[in-house]
């Protein structure tokens, strides 16, 4: 077999391996997005709402928050976010522009998600069709309507940190604890604020 054929065969095999790994990461990301309840919060109300395109009203004692579009649209979604932008949003509660997020986005729980799981979630979201849909501006009480209020809340109420497995428990127990405390807690939070 000629060296050109060997090189071509190796290239095809490596592309297949990369494609398989990407498919696997996308499937894992889809599972994690479902576990985190992302569709619940990031899909508007009504039968014509597009999944993950944002716009859902979240009523709170401080006013109404509107969930953002998390499809890979570059203008109205997260399509221009880097890996670090995505990880920082979940781990640090900070937007790509450096603004602090309001805790209506439950980054206080999501902070424990591993980088590899977050990047799998991003890979899944970026595999979706982009949707150009701008979410309404939050309608909040005057005293909470600036990101300075979000920063003040964050300084007194937020501790970033990853999940630390309990060495006295099994891998299965730790996996369950991780999912409940960090991904599932977002789903619990959503159910609590939407009642």
Protein Blocks (a to p, Z undefined) as FASTA:
>chain_A
ZZklmmmmmmmmmmmmmmmmmmmmmmmmmmmmmmnommmmmpcedjkbcehkghiacddf
kbccddddfbfbfklmmmlpcfklmmmmmmnopafkopacdfkbckklmmmpcfklmmmm
mmmmmmpccdddddddddddfklmpfklmmmmmmmmcccddddddfkbcfklmmmmmmmm
mmmmmmmmmmmmmZZ
